[in-house]
Amino acid sequence: MTRYALRTAATGVLIIFGAATLVFFIMRIAPGDQALVLLGPDATGAEVAAARTRLGLDQPLPVQYWHYLTQLATLDFGDSYRFGRPAFELVLSRLPASVELTLVATLMAMTGVVLGALAGAYRGRWIDRGISGFALFLYSMPPFWIGIMLILVMALQFRLLPSAGTGTPAHIVLPALTLAAPFTALLTRITRSSVADTMAETYVQRSYAKGLSTREVVTGHVVRNAATPVVTVGALHVSTLLGGAVIVESVFTWPGLGSLLVTAVANRDYSIVQAAVLLIAVIVVCCNVAADLIAARLDPRVRLGASA
């Protein structure tokens, strides 16, 4: 198990390094000039050249990349030219709001596990068809459309919840519901499929032959064996939650990492974009490493297959 954990962690480090490298080169080769964005369209050629020198953009790309790697080793991404603060400090200040939104959305989405288990345990019956249809509907709806509909109905029509901003626990309900909707549908479908496949196993049929009820069979035998794909897919979907938070935070003006990243990309604020992408990559990789280790603990075949 230790060897498997070290191999998984090493792979995660390589992925983080690859993400950091990719965002550096994408930002440099993208159309536009950071110095021109900083100074505005009325700047003279001399002013733009001076700004490029100050920002280090006049140096060859390999030299810029080397300086970037040396700064990366100390988590020094430089200052944001737009906000006048260290980029990594600014990114960390926005992270708690995004983590809060993601955690609440994840807790809401856990209802998909219960719904999927019910659908899988009663496969082919009315409860399975109803839950599967509901999950398909949620999964087919774009998150931004769900957010707009929630604002129109819950905030404007019935005035039950605030439509934007922060300050009270009620402010997080609508953005969290919007973010959780597709995740709930995904967990429902994955859990339903995994539970249904496990229910068809011989040992489950023997449990029924011993006189156990469906509830006893599911909770005592099926859940553990069906959990591996659910845990794996759930952790992988964290990246989707963080990516979807960019849109959700913009719709609900939630002051998180996603809205900061949108502003930084629009203004070609390299420091913030690089710091934010690296932090998101670290979070996603850590969640996936944890999922791999949990899956290996739940099902020894996972780590045995990786060691083969």
Salt bridges, closest charged atoms under 4 A:
ASP33 OD2 - ARG52 NH1 3.16
GLU89 OE2 - ARG85 NH2 3.30
ASP128 OD2 - ARG192 NH2 2.76
ASP299 OD2 - ARG301 NH2 2.79
